[in-house]
């Protein structure tokens, strides 16, 4: 007979899993860095990262807050671009479609700024989460296209 979890326990397990995903992603980053550097890499790399799970989760929060600010700025521009299409209709609706596509490209471009956060966090854990985010933004300046 299969044991079923209660709704509350299921929600707790879901939250626990959501918190583990970024930590496991950082563990995979550590594994990848060791492989790229010719060091011995294994399952231990995925598990060692749990000792700095707090820093990883803090880095995820910093990335989220930073990206949210830039996304809000883009949403303001999108609103101004879509306003004529919504008010006038007809051919001006093309502005709305172009604005939406442009906004998606912009959000992707903004997210590339934070692509190296886990690499810096794994490489220099004592520097902290905020320093990893800042380093990622600084190093990605001018290199987004190559990362893409």
Phi and psi in degrees as a GROMACS rama.xvg file:
@    title "Ramachandran Plot"
@    xaxis  label "Phi"
@    yaxis  label "Psi"
@TYPE xy
-82.9989  132.382  UNK-2
-87.7314  128.95  UNK-3
-102.139  142.708  UNK-4
-86.437  147.812  UNK-5
-71.262  166.008  UNK-6
-60.1764  -39.5515  UNK-7
-67.0223  -45.1111  UNK-8
-65.1295  -37.9148  UNK-9
-64.0855  -40.8439  UNK-10
-63.9894  -40.5803  UNK-11
-63.6588  -41.1954  UNK-12
-65.8024  -37.8028  UNK-13
-63.4436  -44.3659  UNK-14
-64.5799  -40.8254  UNK-15
-61.6115  -42.2054  UNK-16
-64.8709  -41.3774  UNK-17
-62.9374  -32.4805  UNK-18
-77.0862  -26.6447  UNK-19
-79.3604  -26.586  UNK-20
-57.9711  -50.625  UNK-21
-65.6193  -32.0923  UNK-22
-67.5023  -41.7981  UNK-23
-66.5794  -35.2795  UNK-24
-64.175  -40.263  UNK-25
-66.9989  -35.8918  UNK-26
-63.7534  -39.7637  UNK-27
-66.86  -34.3148  UNK-28
-62.4703  -43.3602  UNK-29
-62.2008  -42.3465  UNK-30
-60.542  -45.7078  UNK-31
-64.2231  -41.2402  UNK-32
-62.2645  -43.5244  UNK-33
-64.0551  -39.3882  UNK-34
-64.5395  -44.8821  UNK-35
-65.6322  -30.4006  UNK-36
-89.2087  2.77598  UNK-37
77.2253  14.8562  UNK-38
-87.5721  167.528  UNK-39
-72.0894  127.051  UNK-40
-125.262  142.321  UNK-41
-163.212  -167.043  UNK-42
-59.8655  -28.7425  UNK-43
-60.4879  -32.0491  UNK-44
-61.9419  -38.3202  UNK-45
-69.1615  -31.5337  UNK-46
-88.6652  -31.3119  UNK-47
-61.7524  -28.827  UNK-48
-67.2791  -20.0483  UNK-49
-65.7963  -17.8044  UNK-50
-70.7912  -20.0305  UNK-51
-119.723  32.3272  UNK-52
-59.7443  -35.2346  UNK-53
-62.4072  -42.7773  UNK-54
-65.7288  -38.0975  UNK-55
-63.874  -46.6576  UNK-56
-66.2732  -35.4873  UNK-57
-65.583  -38.43  UNK-58
-63.6144  -38.7453  UNK-59
-63.6327  -40.4526  UNK-60
-64.5947  -44.6429  UNK-61
-60.8851  -43.8775  UNK-62
-62.6799  -43.8125  UNK-63
-61.3692  -45.0967  UNK-64
-66.6706  -41.5825  UNK-65
-65.6883  -45.493  UNK-66
-65.8932  -34.3743  UNK-67
-64.0249  -39.458  UNK-68
-62.1533  -46.0788  UNK-69
-67.2306  -34.1373  UNK-70
-68.4738  -38.2055  UNK-71
-62.4348  -39.379  UNK-72
-61.3682  -43.9549  UNK-73
-65.8092  -33.4411  UNK-74
-66.6168  -34.7224  UNK-75
-63.3824  -43.8048  UNK-76
-64.7364  -39.8612  UNK-77
-62.4999  -41.8357  UNK-78
-60.6466  -45.6108  UNK-79
-65.6722  -33.2236  UNK-80
-75.1895  -34.2792  UNK-81
-85.2289  -17.1354  UNK-82
-57.2973  -48.1777  UNK-83
-60.9945  -38.1234  UNK-84
-65.34  -37.6713  UNK-85
-72.8687  -35.7703  UNK-86
-81.0229  -40.2925  UNK-87
-93.2248  -30.0041  UNK-88
68.3043  -166.789  UNK-89
59.5979  -134.055  UNK-90
-63.2581  -23.5825  UNK-91
-68.9773  -14.6427  UNK-92
-65.4292  -21.4016  UNK-93
-60.8642  -34.0114  UNK-94
-61.1247  -37.4917  UNK-95
-65.0941  -45.2322  UNK-96
-65.0859  -46.8665  UNK-97
-62.5013  -37.8248  UNK-98
-64.4058  -41.0536  UNK-99
-66.1968  -42.1386  UNK-100
-65.9998  -43.6829  UNK-101
-61.4337  -37.1191  UNK-102
-66.1756  -40.459  UNK-103
-63.5153  -41.2182  UNK-104
-64.3712  -41.7979  UNK-105
-61.428  -44.963  UNK-106
-64.0197  -40.3125  UNK-107
-63.4298  -42.6747  UNK-108
-62.1339  -40.9918  UNK-109
-65.1532  -40.4536  UNK-110
-65.8867  -25.6884  UNK-111
-66.0477  -23.3359  UNK-112
-58.6201  -30.3008  UNK-113
-104.58  13.437  UNK-114
-65.2698  -26.0633  UNK-115
-99.5854  7.31737  UNK-116
-56.6949  -50.2454  UNK-117
-64.4352  -35.0469  UNK-118
-62.6805  -44.7992  UNK-119
-68.5945  -36.7849  UNK-120
-66.1768  -41.1006  UNK-121
-71.3559  -38.6144  UNK-122
-72.0187  -38.3307  UNK-123
-132.65  72.9659  UNK-124
-65.2038  -28.7309  UNK-125
-70.3996  -18.7151  UNK-126
-70.4073  -29.8128  UNK-127
100.58  170.257  UNK-128
-69.51  -45.259  UNK-129
-64.3738  -38.7105  UNK-130
-65.5355  -36.3278  UNK-131
-64.5782  -40.5393  UNK-132
-65.6991  -45.8633  UNK-133
-61.8079  -42.4038  UNK-134
-63.2928  -40.6176  UNK-135
-61.7147  -45.2471  UNK-136
-62.7864  -43.1699  UNK-137
-66.1163  -43.7506  UNK-138
-74.1728  -27.2991  UNK-139
-82.0035  -12.2728  UNK-140
-61.0035  116.539  UNK-141
87.1027  -2.58787  UNK-142
-121.516  11.1232  UNK-143
-63.0635  -41.0575  UNK-144
-62.8443  -38.8516  UNK-145
-67.5197  -35.8331  UNK-146
-68.2059  -37.2575  UNK-147
